[in-house]
Amino acid sequence: MSAHIEKHADDFTVPRELLWDVHAPDVSWNSHREFIIGRILARGDIEHIRMLCKFAGDEALRAHLRRTRGRTMERKRLRFFENILRLSSREVDDWLADPVRRIWDNR
């Protein structure tokens, strides 16, 4: 097994470089699904995103973005997922216009 990934019994490969702040062997799809999806969407490269799409499916990623309203995600990246996952522009515009988000965007 490669040193840069963590393979779990539930058969999802979590990129270790995205788990810098947690104990990687403790992270599992079954227990930490929302965390994993959010981390890969916010910080993963294109290969990580492809892997996640293949494993979880586009609907799971859309549902996650709708639940979180794209929090912790840079505007440009959120617009990317708007197009890739066919999210409504109006919906994403609303998320980006939220005054609470300004704290994140203006950091």
RODO-874181 format. One record per residue (C-alpha): residue number from 1; x, y, z. Coordinates in steps of 0.001 Angstrom, whole numbers, padded with zeros to 6 digits. Last residue first. Example, Ala and Ser with C-alpha at 12.3 -4.5 7.8 and 13.67 -1.06 7.14 Angstrom:
<kedos>
+-----+---------+---------+---------+
:   k :      c1 :      c2 :      c3 :
+-----+---------+---------+---------+
:   2 :  013670 : -001060 :  007140 :
:   1 :  012300 : -004500 :  007800 :
+-----+---------+---------+---------+
</kedos>
This chain:
<kedos>
+-----+---------+---------+---------+
:   k :      c1 :      c2 :      c3 :
+-----+---------+---------+---------+
: 107 : -010135 :  036371 :  005156 :
: 106 : -012754 :  038178 :  003102 :
: 105 : -014467 :  035089 :  001661 :
: 104 : -014827 :  033330 :  005013 :
: 103 : -016232 :  036307 :  006918 :
: 102 : -018305 :  037192 :  003874 :
: 101 : -020055 :  033832 :  004155 :
: 100 : -022164 :  035029 :  007061 :
:  99 : -023632 :  037709 :  004803 :
:  98 : -025120 :  035041 :  002474 :
:  97 : -024614 :  036236 : -001102 :
:  96 : -022481 :  033223 : -002019 :
:  95 : -025151 :  030773 : -000929 :
:  94 : -027829 :  032691 : -002805 :
:  93 : -025698 :  032793 : -005973 :
:  92 : -025231 :  029017 : -005616 :
:  91 : -029011 :  028492 : -005627 :
:  90 : -029554 :  030929 : -008478 :
:  89 : -026871 :  029213 : -010528 :
:  88 : -028695 :  025901 : -010025 :
:  87 : -026347 :  023006 : -009484 :
:  86 : -025277 :  020942 : -012477 :
:  85 : -022629 :  018900 : -010642 :
:  84 : -019742 :  020028 : -012856 :
:  83 : -021066 :  023542 : -013374 :
:  82 : -021933 :  024435 : -009783 :
:  81 : -018865 :  022439 : -008752 :
:  80 : -016613 :  024915 : -010575 :
:  79 : -018572 :  027835 : -009120 :
:  78 : -017851 :  026443 : -005647 :
:  77 : -014165 :  026267 : -006509 :
:  76 : -014115 :  029902 : -007584 :
:  75 : -015943 :  030965 : -004437 :
:  74 : -013562 :  029123 : -002103 :
:  73 : -015141 :  026315 : -000115 :
:  72 : -015406 :  026397 :  003668 :
:  71 : -019217 :  026607 :  003411 :
:  70 : -020673 :  025369 :  000115 :
:  69 : -024278 :  025667 :  001284 :
:  68 : -023513 :  022890 :  003796 :
:  67 : -026635 :  020827 :  003202 :
:  66 : -026843 :  021809 : -000471 :
:  65 : -023187 :  021007 : -001027 :
:  64 : -023605 :  017614 :  000627 :
:  63 : -026708 :  016821 : -001432 :
:  62 : -024878 :  017734 : -004650 :
:  61 : -021986 :  015453 : -003643 :
:  60 : -024325 :  012568 : -002842 :
:  59 : -026125 :  013124 : -006156 :
:  58 : -022846 :  013073 : -008089 :
:  57 : -021908 :  009586 : -006957 :
:  56 : -020143 :  008367 : -003829 :
:  55 : -017343 :  006175 : -005200 :
:  54 : -016969 :  007490 : -008741 :
:  53 : -017497 :  011085 : -007701 :
:  52 : -014994 :  010668 : -004854 :
:  51 : -012313 :  009197 : -007116 :
:  50 : -012882 :  011946 : -009660 :
:  49 : -012574 :  014570 : -006925 :
:  48 : -009332 :  013075 : -005611 :
:  47 : -007970 :  013019 : -009165 :
:  46 : -008951 :  016645 : -009738 :
:  45 : -007201 :  017833 : -006582 :
:  44 : -008811 :  017761 : -003173 :
:  43 : -009169 :  020710 : -000808 :
:  42 : -012782 :  021864 : -000578 :
:  41 : -014536 :  018973 : -002335 :
:  40 : -012185 :  016414 : -000773 :
:  39 : -012590 :  017839 :  002712 :
:  38 : -016344 :  018153 :  002456 :
:  37 : -016810 :  014610 :  001177 :
:  36 : -014530 :  013202 :  003876 :
:  35 : -016177 :  015169 :  006691 :
:  34 : -019653 :  014208 :  005538 :
:  33 : -018710 :  010513 :  005319 :
:  32 : -017014 :  010307 :  008697 :
:  31 : -018367 :  007177 :  010366 :
:  30 : -019111 :  004926 :  007390 :
:  29 : -016365 :  006401 :  005230 :
:  28 : -013708 :  005868 :  007860 :
:  27 : -011206 :  008173 :  009537 :
:  26 : -009379 :  006642 :  012510 :
:  25 : -006383 :  005538 :  010427 :
:  24 : -005883 :  009167 :  009313 :
:  23 : -005399 :  010715 :  012767 :
:  22 : -006669 :  014196 :  011964 :
:  21 : -005159 :  017539 :  010948 :
:  20 : -003226 :  016513 :  007840 :
:  19 : -006069 :  014407 :  006467 :
:  18 : -006045 :  015721 :  002903 :
:  17 : -002498 :  014467 :  002309 :
:  16 : -003703 :  011052 :  003419 :
:  15 : -005970 :  010656 :  000399 :
:  14 : -008859 :  008494 :  001632 :
:  13 : -009336 :  005261 : -000280 :
:  12 : -012844 :  003945 :  000171 :
:  11 : -013372 :  000204 :  000602 :
:  10 : -015353 :  000068 :  003854 :
:   9 : -012375 : -001737 :  005368 :
:   8 : -010311 :  001392 :  004935 :
:   7 : -007306 :  002205 :  002787 :
:   6 : -005234 :  005232 :  003823 :
:   5 : -003264 :  006878 :  001060 :
:   4 :  000132 :  008581 :  000795 :
:   3 :  002335 :  005715 :  001986 :
:   2 :  001224 :  003474 : -000854 :
:   1 :  000000 :  000000 :  000000 :
+-----+---------+---------+---------+
</kedos>
